[in-house]
Amino acid sequence: HYRALSTWPTYLPPYFTANLKGYALLHGTSMAAPKVSGIAGVIKSVHPDYSPSRVAALIRKTAEDLGKKGQDKLFGSGEANIYNALK
């Protein structure tokens, strides 16, 4: 869906998704992990009483469903969405 802005080694040529030196627009599990961790941190800061399992359930429940309806092998629970989780 969306790519994440990430650091990119300056000794490599610019990544094809961005012409920014030292940064690139990337995707995949290595970009999903920090995104979901950040979303979990924001949820926890707004709801300090939520348990880790409740935070995880909220992230899954409010994810943007991609692919087949519901959880599937390719997209899992979908794309985590902080806006949906906090509204």
N, C-alpha and C positions, 0 to 999 in steps of 0.2 A: 504494500500500500504506500506508505510514506517512507522516505529515507531519513536517516538521522545524521545530523552534522557531527562529524567526528574528527579527531586529529588524524593527520596523515604524515608519514615521515617526509621531511623536507628534502632528503637526498633522492627521493623517488620523483618521477615526473608526476604532474597533477593527475589525479584520478579522473576518469572520463566523465564522472557525474558533476564535477565542479572544477572551475579553473582557479580555485583559491589555493595559494601556496600554504602548505601545512594543514589543510583541511580537506575533507571529502564528504560526500553524501553517500552513506553506506546503508546496508540493510542486512538482515539475517539474525541468527540467534545471538551473535556477539553484540548486536545493537539492541536487541529486544531485552536482554538481561538488565542493562543499566536503565532502560526506559521503565520497565516494570518495577524495578527497585525504587526508582525515583517516585513513581506513582504511589507505591506502598508507603514511602516515607511521608508524602504529602497527606495521604489518607490518615495515617497515624498521627500526624501533627494536628489535623482537624478533629480527629476522634481518638484521643489518647487512650480511651477505655477499650477500644477494639482489640480483640485477641488477634494473633497472626492468622489463624484460620478464618476469622471473620473478614480481615482485610483481603485475604486471598479470594474468598467467596465473593466479595464485593467487586473485585477486579474482574473475575470471571463473569459475573452476572451483568456487568455494565460494559463488557467488551463489545466492540463493533463486530457483528457476525459477518464472516467472510466465507465464500464458498458455499457448500451445502448448508442448509438450515441446521442450526445446532452445532454441537461439537463434532468435529470430523478429524480424520488422520492428517490431512494436509494443513489445515488452519487451526487446529486445536479448538480453543474457546473463542478465537477471534483476536482482534487487535485491541489491546488495552487502551482505554480512553479515559483520561483524568477528568475531562469535562463531564462525561456521563456519570462517573463515580461520585462527583461532588454535588451534582444537582439534585 
